[in-house]
Amino acid sequence: MSIEKHTRTVSLLALASRFTGLARDAVQSRAFGAGPVMDAFALAFQIPNLFRRLFGEGALTASFVPVYAKLERDDAAAARRFAGTLISLLVVVLAVIVVIGEVVLTSLPATTPDQSLVIRLTVLMFPYMPMVCVVALLGAILGVHGRFGPAAASPILLNLAIITAALAAWWIPSDGESESRNRIGWVAMGVVMAGVAQVVWMMVAMRGQNIRPGFHVAASRVPLRTTVLAALPMMLGLGVYQLNVLVDSLIASYPTSIGPTIFGTPFPLAQGSNATLNWASRLFEFPLGVFGISVATAIFPLLSRQSNDSHVFMHTLRRGLRLVVFIGVPASVGLMLVAKPLTATIYLGGRCGPDEVSRIAHVLMAFAPAVAACSAIQLLTRAFYALGDQRTPTRVSLMMVGLNVLLNVTLIWTPLNLSGLAWSTTVCAFIQCWLLSRTLHRRLGHLMDAVVWKSLGKTLLSTAAMAVVIVGIDMALPFGDEWWGMFCRLGILVGVGIGGLFLAASRLHMPERRWAIGMADTESLPSASAD
């Protein structure tokens, strides 16, 4: 199995998904603006995302993949029974949660129109949760069989549904804010319809795997028990982390969901802060999702298979680390350098004006340094999971959640204001990355060996060359601050930046430049002594 080729597959489809995601954000920003309507939508959408992380692509799939991969290797029929049983149990459990959740949500009191909007949107989108969780589990099954494409492509369906609904809300004449509150419901319904389409898409992709839903609990007791017991600590860590993300959203949306004051003191954030934070984080997640998470997704099944051979395991892990650093460090620097033209290109227009764009860019610059650290965290966390250790990432995650909350509630009262939430994420990401790598170093030996350090040094030199090229070209460009000028500026800077990076990497004879486009070479292979 070539992680470079699988990374290329996932990355290309993730790239298409992220581009349609940017299109969806662009349409939503122009249709609704950075105000209370988008504040409410962003907060309501956090709820299904919380469960998606717990039961979908997060804890459950991370604990499922090693068990299923090993069972598939030893007893394919048992693996199919186990997968079918887990799918069935997941559907039943999540259906019960949806019913209970809808009852609770509809009984909540709302004293303001904004609070009523948050509850209504959450009620509408909550049924999306079980569907996206099932999609994630089916994607994990296909990933073990070397098919990463269907799951990587499924978010495109969600983006297209939201784009369609938001375009309708934008183009059809409205009477103002009141009508926008009604039309954001169209987008929420688009989310649910996308969930149905994603499930159908993945079921079609699963044909040929001979996995049938059923309740073969007795026959699958051992792998089910192993998966659930492994998932529980992951759910604790991810649950607390996702709760922290939800707290971030609650803090940013406080003026919309609660009011302009707290204990009689004016709250430091304004209405629209949650929309601003959400759109900035979406741009920050673009390179992270396309490259960082793609590498970790592609390498996870391979690490799971190699977990009983420390030499080959560490060789693969170091190779993955070199690749995420080669991509993540330039992505962080580049994102900071093009923050203004990027945010203007995506969001400027309609109800989103220059002031809103400037605030988004300011927050994005605080998020940007975390791309490299978060990419490494994705890889290192999956290395622990492949080794059967869920407690260490959970313990580290709990520590970072506490620090993140403390920084959040402190920094928003400083001149950093809303960007304080982003800086908190960045600081905690670097600390978490350091703690995870130090633990792996103690357990398995030198993670950062001489080859990795040399690769890091060359990556920094290549990134410096890229930055010099971008800054020099940016100073010479004649374009103004209107949308077309920012679009042209962004295209030129991104093009010359990527060109400068790969030219410098070529001069420094870095194999990572080939790995980044899915090309393996002899250095990618374990040494003969490992066999």
Secondary structure as the mmCIF struct_conf table of DSSP 4:
data_model
#
loop_
_struct_conf.conf_type_id
_struct_conf.id
_struct_conf.beg_label_comp_id
_struct_conf.beg_label_asym_id
_struct_conf.beg_label_seq_id
_struct_conf.end_label_comp_id
_struct_conf.end_label_asym_id
_struct_conf.end_label_seq_id
HELX_RH_AL_P HELX_RH_AL_P1 ILE A 3 PHE A 32
BEND BEND1 ALA A 34 GLY A 35
HELX_RH_AL_P HELX_RH_AL_P2 PRO A 36 PHE A 51
HELX_RH_PI_P HELX_RH_PI_P1 ARG A 52 GLY A 56
TURN_TY1_P TURN_TY1_P1 GLU A 57 GLY A 58
HELX_RH_AL_P HELX_RH_AL_P3 ALA A 59 ASP A 74
HELX_RH_AL_P HELX_RH_AL_P4 ALA A 76 THR A 106
TURN_TY1_P TURN_TY1_P2 SER A 107 SER A 107
BEND BEND2 LEU A 108 LEU A 108
BEND BEND3 THR A 112 THR A 112
HELX_RH_AL_P HELX_RH_AL_P5 PRO A 113 MET A 125
TURN_TY1_P TURN_TY1_P3 PHE A 126 PRO A 127
HELX_RH_AL_P HELX_RH_AL_P6 TYR A 128 VAL A 144
TURN_TY1_P TURN_TY1_P4 HIS A 145 GLY A 146
HELX_RH_AL_P HELX_RH_AL_P7 GLY A 149 TRP A 171
BEND BEND4 ILE A 172 ILE A 172
BEND BEND5 GLY A 176 GLY A 176
HELX_RH_AL_P HELX_RH_AL_P8 GLU A 177 ALA A 205
TURN_TY1_P TURN_TY1_P5 MET A 206 GLY A 208
BEND BEND6 GLN A 209 GLN A 209
TURN_TY1_P TURN_TY1_P6 VAL A 217 SER A 220
HELX_RH_AL_P HELX_RH_AL_P9 ARG A 221 ALA A 252
TURN_TY1_P TURN_TY1_P7 SER A 253 SER A 253
HELX_RH_AL_P HELX_RH_AL_P10 TYR A 254 SER A 257
TURN_TY1_P TURN_TY1_P8 ILE A 258 ILE A 258
BEND BEND7 PRO A 260 PRO A 260
STRN STRN1 THR A 261 ILE A 262
TURN_TY1_P TURN_TY1_P9 PHE A 263 GLY A 264
STRN STRN2 THR A 265 PRO A 266
HELX_LH_PP_P HELX_LH_PP_P1 PHE A 267 PHE A 267
BEND BEND8 PRO A 268 LEU A 269
HELX_LH_PP_P HELX_LH_PP_P2 ALA A 270 ALA A 270
TURN_TY1_P TURN_TY1_P10 GLN A 271 GLY A 272
HELX_RH_AL_P HELX_RH_AL_P11 SER A 273 PRO A 287
HELX_RH_PI_P HELX_RH_PI_P2 LEU A 288 GLY A 292
HELX_RH_AL_P HELX_RH_AL_P12 ILE A 293 ARG A 305
TURN_TY1_P TURN_TY1_P11 GLN A 306 ASN A 308
HELX_RH_AL_P HELX_RH_AL_P13 SER A 310 LEU A 337
TURN_TY1_P TURN_TY1_P12 VAL A 338 VAL A 338
HELX_RH_AL_P HELX_RH_AL_P14 ALA A 339 TYR A 347
STRN STRN3 GLY A 349 GLY A 349
TURN_TY1_P TURN_TY1_P13 GLY A 350 ARG A 351
STRN STRN4 CYS A 352 CYS A 352
HELX_RH_AL_P HELX_RH_AL_P15 PRO A 354 PHE A 367
TURN_TY1_P TURN_TY1_P14 ALA A 368 PRO A 369
HELX_RH_AL_P HELX_RH_AL_P16 ALA A 370 ALA A 386
TURN_TY1_P TURN_TY1_P15 LEU A 387 GLY A 388
HELX_RH_AL_P HELX_RH_AL_P17 ARG A 391 LEU A 411
TURN_TY1_P TURN_TY1_P16 ILE A 412 TRP A 413
BEND BEND9 THR A 414 THR A 414
TURN_TY1_P TURN_TY1_P17 PRO A 415 LEU A 418
HELX_RH_AL_P HELX_RH_AL_P18 SER A 419 LEU A 444
BEND BEND10 GLY A 445 GLY A 445
BEND BEND11 LEU A 447 MET A 448
HELX_RH_AL_P HELX_RH_AL_P19 ALA A 450 ALA A 476
BEND BEND12 ASP A 481 GLU A 482
HELX_RH_AL_P HELX_RH_AL_P20 TRP A 483 ARG A 507
TURN_TY1_P TURN_TY1_P18 LEU A 508 HIS A 509
TURN_TY1_P TURN_TY1_P19 PRO A 511 PRO A 511
HELX_RH_AL_P HELX_RH_AL_P21 GLU A 512 TRP A 515
TURN_TY1_P TURN_TY1_P20 ALA A 516 GLY A 518
HELX_RH_3T_P HELX_RH_3T_P1 THR A 522 SER A 524
BEND BEND13 LEU A 525 LEU A 525
HELX_LH_PP_P HELX_LH_PP_P3 PRO A 526 SER A 527
HELX_RH_3T_P HELX_RH_3T_P2 ALA A 528 ALA A 530
#
